[in-house]
Amino acid sequence: MSDLRLEELSAKTIVAANGLTLRPGQEQYVTPVSYSAADAYLNPTTTWARVVLRGDDVVGFIRGNFDAEHDRPEFRACIWRVNVDATRQGQGVGRFAVHELAAEAKSRGFDAITVIWETGDDGPGAFFQRLGFQEVGETEYGEKIGSLAI
């Protein structure tokens, strides 16, 4: 993973981030990166949007939210989105991105990060559980809420 690095989402990287491919069946669990890009510019103090690069290639994307005052605890320090190109899944890209977001959260004074996921065979639940996230609840829509102490 030492060849991976983060870079802030920018005009230079958004096209490549939007072009990240998914494995069949993952489409229903992931929204386009462009949704996060718009939010990053509308809410720059709370939105943390980064691409993961290997060399000069964009191989992943992560978007977090940091808002210590949010009414709902699961939105105070959370992962909104993680996308890893289908050809790079299983190579530590997602793990790297989540660890970097966790380090950012810790530097901002948080002691845990959360994530919300839909259940399903091709969904991200198993990935988050392998990273140590524990299920701590459900949303009103039946999605799982996971938490990871940092």
Secondary structure, DSSP 8 states (H G I E B T S, - for coil): -TTEEEEE--TTTHHHHHT----TT-GGG---HHHHHHHHHH-TTTEEEEEEEETTEEEEEEEEEE-TT-SSGGGTEEEEEEEE-GGGTTTTHHHHHHHHHHHHHHHTT-SEEEEEE--STTSSHHHHHHTT-EEEEE-TTS-EEEEEE-
